[in-house]
Amino acid sequence: MFYEPKNGDHGLAKNPFNSLVIPRPIGWISTVDKDGVFNLAPYSFFNAVCYRPPTVMFSAGTSSNDDSLKDSARNAETSGEFVCNLATWDTREQMNKSSATLPPAGDEIALTGLTPIAGKLVSAPRIAEAPVHLECRYLKTTEIPGWDSGDSYKVVFGEVIGIHISDEFITDKGLVDVAKMMPIGRLGYNDYTRVNGDSLFTLNRPD
Ligand SMILES: Cc1cc2nc3c(=O)[nH]c(=O)nc-3n(C[C@H](O)[C@H](O)[C@H](O)COP(=O)(O)O)c2cc1C
């Protein structure tokens, strides 16, 4: 089959796009607003985009808030900082719950019963239950206009300036034990996948 997204003529039960760019890592973004209120939300339009300096991005769609901005994007822009927490099999339910649409003054970390801990270099909180935290300094926002009027995406970039890895996930050989961490990835619809010892495989690159 072939279709042109703008025509929407896929003829399928649901828009398949999110099922075709998969699996997507989940940036579980924690921020703090100007009043000190914590915020946490998952973003699967998320990825690492540069190595040196390590740089990540997440893309926030339009919100029903007064200013149309999702809290994570607004807080990253106003505070100049955010943290990406690694979502894992153990925290899947809390990750999902933290996507609830709360008013800006709502704290999803409190809502989910997760534990906020202080960042080392940033004021945004880290999630204690996550095995990895990327402390980020806000770099820039690129706005992608949506098809409908008033609809747009804020693609927020940040430089990773501090990285925490729980020691229990570092092997004797000095590698990150990804299979033990069991990160989850987003598929289409409401489906997810997880990395574990069975799903992980190695390919050595050609010389
Ligand atoms: C797994 C998952 C991935 C999501 N990815 C995105 C995304 O990439 N962009 C987006 O705008 N919303 C995404 N959402 C929805 C947001 O998490 C949701 O709108 C949330 O309320 C935004 O919170 P905030 O306003 O506190 O930032 C995702 C939800 C889930 C469960």
The ligand as an ORCA input file, in Angstrom:
! r2SCAN-3c Opt
* xyz 0 1
  C       4.468      6.869     26.181
  C       3.958      8.261     25.899
  C       4.651      9.065     25.017
  C       4.214     10.374     24.754
  N       4.916     11.132     23.850
  C       4.528     12.414     23.613
  C       5.278     13.221     22.700
  O       6.292     12.813     22.139
  N       4.846     14.504     22.511
  C       3.755     15.004     23.152
  O       3.425     16.180     22.943
  N       3.039     14.251     24.013
  C       3.398     12.977     24.267
  N       2.690     12.210     25.156
  C       1.588     12.823     25.897
  C       2.132     13.659     27.049
  O       2.865     12.853     27.971
  C       0.961     14.327     27.786
  O       0.339     15.264     26.905
  C       1.352     15.011     29.056
  O       0.181     15.431     29.743
  C       2.219     16.245     28.821
  O       2.544     16.742     30.100
  P       3.144     18.160     30.397
  O       2.132     19.188     29.922
  O       3.248     18.100     31.891
  O       4.457     18.263     29.703
  C       3.068     10.885     25.406
  C       2.366     10.045     26.303
  C       2.802      8.756     26.537
  C       2.042      7.869     27.502
*
